[in-house]
Amino acid sequence: MTRLLIVSDAWHPQVNGVVRSLENVGNTLTRRGYEVRYLTPEPFWTLPLPTYSEIRVPLPSLRVVQDMIADFAPDHIHIATEGPLGLAARTLCVTRNLAFTTSYHTRFPEYLAARLPVPVEWSYGYLRWFHAAAAATMVPTPSVLKYLRRRFFRHLAVWSRGVDLSAFSPGPRAVFAGLPGPHLLYVGRVAIEKNIEAFLELEHRGTKIVVGEGPERGALMHRFPDVVFTGQLTGAVLRDAYRSADVFVFPSRTDTFGNVMLESMACGTPVAAYPVMGPIDVIGAGRGGALNENLAVAVQRALSIPRSEAISRAGEFTWEAAADQFARRLAPIRARVGIAA
């Protein structure tokens, strides 16, 4: 049996695309006969991330990380995040000359610069150094791959994402029946990097609905009293929200993928977004949604897209295909040759 260790600073109770992606690819590979283990912050002390207390940063012990890796004796190690836990695993792999792969999920430099006066290039310098030691760095889309190449990252490969069509599928559209239409929906973290204000400031008829939690929620509720804030939804209630919306609005300019767009389209709701990395790759050439630098124009165009087209586009993204890409890029731990430290 092939043993795969996935190291991630991001884990439950966080609800985000990183956690969902790692779980789904791990579950898919488990069904194929892999033994998958996750090395996460759970065994360690954690501290709240400054300006974003919902996310906690682990304080890993190198000795504990070393013992956990030795106890599992993996055939492959994948380091999913560049935080303290990922850094500890990277340090051990490099010092022991073990090959490993990494993945790039988040435009952390832009997120950090939105909160603190840290130059973006400083952060990208750290990320280039971190990923340079990997046999391969997996990125979610061709757009991200091109972007990182321009920033002199190497050993890049695409690892796409999928959607569970058995869970996210068309159904009754009754959740927002008592609210004026059309119903414009956002699902995700309520945080500054998500550019939610661009959605909430739109002059458009109907009702805007925000699903999710985050540090900006209180301030935005005060500024936009006509917007419906539901808090975090999961499971069947979340799926019902997707199905009941007329358009899913994705205002982020910094996401590298946007799993929520796939979930919305799989439920039949087209997406309106900016023509930036993430939406360009997920929505495609006018299928599944509408892209425009004027978000109001994108919303209006998305309203006219048949729901069947959104469903069809989402069906092109499967976790089986994503797991194939992921597995092909894994490196045997004893094959680390000629890779920068």
N, C-alpha and C positions, 0 to 999 in steps of 0.2 A: 504494500500500500504506500502510495506517495504521500509524504507528510509536508504540509504547507503551513508556515507560520506567517500570520499577517499582523504587523505591528502598527498600532494607530493611537495617536493622542486623542482622537475624536471617537467617542463611544457613548453608549446610553448613560444617562437619560437624554443626551442630546438627540434632537430630531432634525436631521439634515441629510443632504444628498450623499455626503461622504459615508456616513454610517449605513444608510440604506444600500449604497452601492457595494460596500465591502460585505455586508450580510448577504446580499443577493448572489454575488459571485461566489462567495463561500458556500452557500447552500447548494448552488448549482454544481460546483465541483465536488461537494460531498456526495451528491447523488451519483456522480460519475466514479466514485470509489476513492477519492482523496480523503485523507484525514486532515481536517482544517482546524487550526487552533488560533485564537486571537490573543495577542499580548496588548492589553489595554490599560488605562489608568486605574482600573478597579482595585488592584492590590496596593496602590500607593496613596500617600497623602496628596491632596490637591489644594490648589489655591484658586480663588475666583480671578478670572481674567480682568485686568483693569478696564473700566468703561463697559464691561460686558459680563456681569457677575454670573449669568446663567451658564456660561462656559467656564469650566474649571480646568486648570493647568496641572498636570501631574508633576510630582517631584520624585522621579524614579531613582532607585539605587542601582548603580552599575552591577554590583554583586548580585542583586536579586534578578536583574534582567539576564545576566550571564547564566545564573543557575536555572532560570526558567527556560532559556534556549537550550541549555545542555540537557535538561530533563526531557524535553520534547524530541530532541535530535532531529530537526527538520531536514528534509531534502531541499527545500526552497524557503527563502526568507523574502518577504515583500514588506517594505517599509512605506506605509501609506501617507505619513504626515511628517512634517519637518520640525515638530515641536520637541520638547525635552525627551519624551519617550522614544521618538524616532531618532533623535540625535544619539541617545544612549545605545540603541541597537546598531546604528551606523558605526559608532566608535568601536564597538566590539567586533563587528564584521571586518572593518578595515584593519584593526590591529591583529586579527587572527587570519587575515587574508581569505575571508569567506565572500563569495559572490552573493549579491543580493540585487533586487530590483526595487524601484521606488515608483510612486505615482504623484502627479501634480493635480490637485483638485481645486485649489483656491488661489485667487489673485491676492494673496496675503499682502504684498507690498502696497497695493492700492487701498486695501482695507485698513492697514495700519496708518497710512498717510491721511486717511479721512478722519482719524481720531487723534493722531499725535504728529508733531512736526518732524517726522522721520523721512528723509529723502527716499523716493521710490528706488533709486539705483542702489542705495545701500542694502536695501532688503533683497533686491534681485541678485546682488553680489553674494549674499549669504546663500540664497537658493541655488545659484549656479554651482557654488562650492559643494553644497550638500548633495546635489544630484549627480555631480560629475563622477562620483565614486561608484555609481550604480551601473550594472550591466545594461540596464534599460530603464528609462523613465517613461512611464505610461501616462498619456494625456488623453482627455475625453473626446476631443474632436480634431479634425484637420486644421481648423482655424487656430486653435490653441497651439498646435504643433508649429505652424508657420510663425506665430507670434513669438514663441520661445526660441525658435531658430534665429530670429532677428536679434534676440538678446543673447545669442551665443551659447545656448544650451545644446548638449549633445546626447547621442544615444536615445533619441526620442521615438516613441511608437504610440499609435492610437489604440486606446482601450475605451470603447464606446460604452454606452449604458443601455438598459432595457426597461421594460415596463411589464408588470404582471397583468396580462390581459384577462386572467381568471378573476382578478379582484377589481381592476379598473375597466369598466365596461359601461355601455349605455344602460339607462334605466329611467324610472319615473323622475319627473322634474318638478317636484312639488315644494321643495324646501323654502324657496323665496316667493311663493305664490302671493303672499300678502304685501309684497313690496312693489313699488312702481318699477316697471321695466323700461329698457332692458337691464339685466342684472350683470354687472361688471365685477369680476371676482379676482382677488389676489390671494395666493397662498404662499406662505413662507415666513422667514424671520422678519420681524418688524425692527429693522436696524438701518442705520444711515447708509451703509454700502448698497442696500437694495434699491435705493432711489425711489422709495414708495411715494414721496411727495409729488413726483412727476405724474403719477396715477391719480392721486387724490386731488390735485389741482386742475385736472381736466374739466373743461366745461362741456358736459355731456348729459343728456337726459338719462333718467333711470336712477338706479341705486348702485353705489359702490360698496362692496363687501370685502373686508380684510379678515383673513383667517391666519392666525399665528400669534406668537408671543415674541417679545424682544424689548430692548431698552428704550426704543422710541415710541412704544405703544401709548403710554400715558400722555406724552406731549402731543402726539398726532390726534388722539381722541379729543383733546381740548381744542385743538386748532380746527378740526373737521367734525363738528358735532352731527352732521347729516350722514356721515359714513357709518356703516354697520361694522363694528368690531366684534367678532365672535370669540376671540381667544383661540387657543390651539384645539384643533379637531383631529381625530384619528379614526381609523377603521371605517365602518359603514357610514358614519355621520360625515366624514370627510368626503367619501365617494359620492354621497348624496349631494353635497355642496357642489362638487365638480359638475355633476350631471345637471344640476338645476340652473347653472349660470348660462348666460348667452354668449359671453366672451370672457376668456381668461386673459388678464392684463399682466404682462411680465415686464416691469419697467427697469430692471437691472441692466446696467451697462458693464458690469464687471464679473458676472457669473461665467464660469468656464463651460457649464452645460445647462443645468436647469431641469432636473428630473421632474419637477412639478408640471412642466409643460407637457411632457409625455403622458403623465397621469391625467391631465385635463383632456388632452386630445383623445386618449383611449376611452374616456367617458363621453366623447362626442362634442366637447366644447372647444371651438377654435381659439387660437392664441393671437393676441396683438402685442407686438414688441418692437424694440429698436433693431435696426439691421447691424447687430454687433455679434461678436463670437458668442456661441451658445445658441441664441435664436436662429442665426444663419444656418447652423448645422442641424438643429433639431426640426425647425419648421420646414426648411427646404425652399425650393423655388415656388412660393405661393401655395404650397400644400400644407394643410393643417393650421394655417393662420395667415397673418398679414404683417409685413415689416415696413416701417416707415420712420424717418427721423421726426416726423410729427406724430406723436403717439395717438392723438385724437383721430387722425386720418387712418392709422392702423386699426384702431377700434372700429371705426365705421366700415372699413373694408372687411374686417373679420366677421362682422355681423351678417355679411352676405355669403359667407363661405358655408357650403353644405356640411352638416355635421358628419355625414358619411365620409367626406374627404379627410376630416381630422382623425376619424377612427382608422381609416386606411393608412394614413401616414404614421400613426403611433404603432401600428402593427409591423412596421419595418424595423422596429427596435426590440430585440428580444434579449433576455438574460442568457439564453443559450449561446447566441452569437457573441455576446460580450464576454462570456466565460471562455469561449474559444480563443478570442484575442488575448485575454489575460494569460491563459495557460501557455500559449505559444511563446510568450515573452519571458516566462519565468526562467531563472538561471540556476543550474545545480550549484550548491554552495561551495563546492570544491573547484569551481571553474573560473576563479577570479584571476584573469591574466591581463596585464597591460592597461589597467583602469586607474585613473588618477585617484589619489587619496584625498 
